[in-house]
Amino acid sequence: LSLLAYKLIRNEHSKVAHLLGFIILIKQTLIFIPFFFIKQLNLKKDIPTIGATAAVLCLPFILMGPQDFIKDAVIFHVSNAVRHDALMVNTLFFKQGC
């Protein structure tokens, strides 16, 4: 996220869009991060770039085994309870009673 802020300060929007694509794939709970930068992003250009970056990085895994990808990347996380001992925003809200 520090690199993302640095690129925003330097007005390197194309690199910011690719970084957001990587961030979404690394930590899926950060999918709402682009909305924090909505004023700095060019929606018609950057949002498709974010989606394309995420799609290109996921595509090999989807092609190797679509059923396994869906089972491991989606169903596993949806079917398990949220852990409140991890270091993430959800834990902060849980501990604060929000």
C-alpha positions as protocol buffer text, in pm:
chain_id: "A"
residue {
  index: 1
  type: LEU
  ca { x: 0 y: 0 z: 0 }
}
residue {
  index: 2
  type: SER
  ca { x: 295 y: 231 z: 55 }
}
residue {
  index: 3
  type: LEU
  ca { x: 407 y: 177 z: -303 }
}
residue {
  index: 4
  type: LEU
  ca { x: 53 y: 252 z: -416 }
}
residue {
  index: 5
  type: ALA
  ca { x: 52 y: 584 z: -230 }
}
residue {
  index: 6
  type: TYR
  ca { x: 395 y: 669 z: -372 }
}
residue {
  index: 7
  type: LYS
  ca { x: 277 y: 607 z: -729 }
}
residue {
  index: 8
  type: LEU
  ca { x: -35 y: 818 z: -670 }
}
residue {
  index: 9
  type: ILE
  ca { x: 177 y: 1107 z: -546 }
}
residue {
  index: 10
  type: ARG
  ca { x: 392 y: 1082 z: -860 }
}
residue {
  index: 11
  type: ASN
  ca { x: 80 y: 1068 z: -1084 }
}
residue {
  index: 12
  type: GLU
  ca { x: 175 y: 731 z: -1236 }
}
residue {
  index: 13
  type: HIS
  ca { x: -186 y: 618 z: -1282 }
}
residue {
  index: 14
  type: SER
  ca { x: -119 y: 329 z: -1520 }
}
residue {
  index: 15
  type: LYS
  ca { x: 115 y: 171 z: -1265 }
}
residue {
  index: 16
  type: VAL
  ca { x: -139 y: 238 z: -988 }
}
residue {
  index: 17
  type: ALA
  ca { x: -406 y: 42 z: -1178 }
}
residue {
  index: 18
  type: HIS
  ca { x: -173 y: -257 z: -1217 }
}
residue {
  index: 19
  type: LEU
  ca { x: -75 y: -239 z: -849 }
}
residue {
  index: 20
  type: LEU
  ca { x: -440 y: -240 z: -747 }
}
residue {
  index: 21
  type: GLY
  ca { x: -492 y: -552 z: -960 }
}
residue {
  index: 22
  type: PHE
  ca { x: -207 y: -723 z: -774 }
}
residue {
  index: 23
  type: ILE
  ca { x: -334 y: -605 z: -435 }
}
residue {
  index: 24
  type: ILE
  ca { x: -681 y: -748 z: -501 }
}
residue {
  index: 25
  type: LEU
  ca { x: -529 y: -1087 z: -582 }
}
residue {
  index: 26
  type: ILE
  ca { x: -290 y: -1091 z: -289 }
}
residue {
  index: 27
  type: LYS
  ca { x: -546 y: -1004 z: -25 }
}
residue {
  index: 28
  type: GLN
  ca { x: -906 y: -1044 z: -136 }
}
residue {
  index: 29
  type: THR
  ca { x: -1041 y: -848 z: 160 }
}
residue {
  index: 30
  type: LEU
  ca { x: -873 y: -541 z: 7 }
}
residue {
  index: 31
  type: ILE
  ca { x: -1106 y: -546 z: -294 }
}
residue {
  index: 32
  type: PHE
  ca { x: -1258 y: -217 z: -175 }
}
residue {
  index: 33
  type: ILE
  ca { x: -921 y: -34 z: -181 }
}
residue {
  index: 34
  type: PRO
  ca { x: -984 y: 116 z: -530 }
}
residue {
  index: 35
  type: PHE
  ca { x: -1287 y: 299 z: -391 }
}
residue {
  index: 36
  type: PHE
  ca { x: -1060 y: 488 z: -149 }
}
residue {
  index: 37
  type: PHE
  ca { x: -874 y: 627 z: -451 }
}
residue {
  index: 38
  type: ILE
  ca { x: -1182 y: 702 z: -662 }
}
residue {
  index: 39
  type: LYS
  ca { x: -1092 y: 1070 z: -706 }
}
residue {
  index: 40
  type: GLN
  ca { x: -742 y: 988 z: -828 }
}
residue {
  index: 41
  type: LEU
  ca { x: -849 y: 712 z: -1070 }
}
residue {
  index: 42
  type: ASN
  ca { x: -973 y: 756 z: -1424 }
}
residue {
  index: 43
  type: LEU
  ca { x: -1273 y: 521 z: -1402 }
}
residue {
  index: 44
  type: LYS
  ca { x: -1306 y: 456 z: -1774 }
}
residue {
  index: 45
  type: LYS
  ca { x: -941 y: 360 z: -1806 }
}
residue {
  index: 46
  type: ASP
  ca { x: -818 y: 235 z: -1470 }
}
residue {
  index: 47
  type: ILE
  ca { x: -1103 y: 10 z: -1355 }
}
residue {
  index: 48
  type: PRO
  ca { x: -1079 y: -211 z: -1668 }
}
residue {
  index: 49
  type: THR
  ca { x: -700 y: -219 z: -1623 }
}
residue {
  index: 50
  type: ILE
  ca { x: -741 y: -337 z: -1264 }
}
residue {
  index: 51
  type: GLY
  ca { x: -981 y: -611 z: -1376 }
}
residue {
  index: 52
  type: ALA
  ca { x: -760 y: -712 z: -1670 }
}
residue {
  index: 53
  type: THR
  ca { x: -453 y: -738 z: -1447 }
}
residue {
  index: 54
  type: ALA
  ca { x: -638 y: -959 z: -1202 }
}
residue {
  index: 55
  type: ALA
  ca { x: -784 y: -1171 z: -1484 }
}
residue {
  index: 56
  type: VAL
  ca { x: -449 y: -1222 z: -1659 }
}
residue {
  index: 57
  type: LEU
  ca { x: -286 y: -1334 z: -1335 }
}
residue {
  index: 58
  type: CYS
  ca { x: -571 y: -1575 z: -1252 }
}
residue {
  index: 59
  type: LEU
  ca { x: -614 y: -1712 z: -1603 }
}
residue {
  index: 60
  type: PRO
  ca { x: -338 y: -1979 z: -1592 }
}
residue {
  index: 61
  type: PHE
  ca { x: -480 y: -2123 z: -1270 }
}
residue {
  index: 62
  type: ILE
  ca { x: -834 y: -2123 z: -1408 }
}
residue {
  index: 63
  type: LEU
  ca { x: -720 y: -2298 z: -1727 }
}
residue {
  index: 64
  type: MET
  ca { x: -525 y: -2564 z: -1538 }
}
residue {
  index: 65
  type: GLY
  ca { x: -825 y: -2668 z: -1334 }
}
residue {
  index: 66
  type: PRO
  ca { x: -1141 y: -2460 z: -1326 }
}
residue {
  index: 67
  type: GLN
  ca { x: -1314 y: -2679 z: -1068 }
}
residue {
  index: 68
  type: ASP
  ca { x: -1009 y: -2676 z: -839 }
}
residue {
  index: 69
  type: PHE
  ca { x: -971 y: -2301 z: -876 }
}
residue {
  index: 70
  type: ILE
  ca { x: -1334 y: -2236 z: -783 }
}
residue {
  index: 71
  type: LYS
  ca { x: -1315 y: -2485 z: -495 }
}
residue {
  index: 72
  type: ASP
  ca { x: -985 y: -2350 z: -354 }
}
residue {
  index: 73
  type: ALA
  ca { x: -1022 y: -1977 z: -424 }
}
residue {
  index: 74
  type: VAL
  ca { x: -1393 y: -1921 z: -369 }
}
residue {
  index: 75
  type: ILE
  ca { x: -1581 y: -2204 z: -195 }
}
residue {
  index: 76
  type: PHE
  ca { x: -1311 y: -2266 z: 69 }
}
residue {
  index: 77
  type: HIS
  ca { x: -1314 y: -1904 z: 186 }
}
residue {
  index: 78
  type: VAL
  ca { x: -1690 y: -1866 z: 173 }
}
residue {
  index: 79
  type: SER
  ca { x: -1757 y: -2186 z: 366 }
}
residue {
  index: 80
  type: ASN
  ca { x: -1509 y: -2118 z: 650 }
}
residue {
  index: 81
  type: ALA
  ca { x: -1577 y: -1879 z: 934 }
}
residue {
  index: 82
  type: VAL
  ca { x: -1389 y: -1551 z: 958 }
}
residue {
  index: 83
  type: ARG
  ca { x: -1085 y: -1572 z: 1183 }
}
residue {
  index: 84
  type: HIS
  ca { x: -1063 y: -1295 z: 1437 }
}
residue {
  index: 85
  type: ASP
  ca { x: -703 y: -1369 z: 1537 }
}
residue {
  index: 86
  type: ALA
  ca { x: -560 y: -1250 z: 1205 }
}
residue {
  index: 87
  type: LEU
  ca { x: -413 y: -909 z: 1131 }
}
residue {
  index: 88
  type: MET
  ca { x: -677 y: -752 z: 904 }
}
residue {
  index: 89
  type: VAL
  ca { x: -946 y: -486 z: 896 }
}
residue {
  index: 90
  type: ASN
  ca { x: -1223 y: -732 z: 986 }
}
residue {
  index: 91
  type: THR
  ca { x: -1043 y: -812 z: 1313 }
}
residue {
  index: 92
  type: LEU
  ca { x: -1019 y: -444 z: 1400 }
}
residue {
  index: 93
  type: PHE
  ca { x: -1394 y: -399 z: 1352 }
}
residue {
  index: 94
  type: PHE
  ca { x: -1464 y: -716 z: 1554 }
}
residue {
  index: 95
  type: LYS
  ca { x: -1241 y: -607 z: 1843 }
}
residue {
  index: 96
  type: GLN
  ca { x: -1390 y: -253 z: 1846 }
}
residue {
  index: 97
  type: GLY
  ca { x: -1745 y: -390 z: 1850 }
}
residue {
  index: 98
  type: CYS
  ca { x: -1848 y: -230 z: 1520 }
}
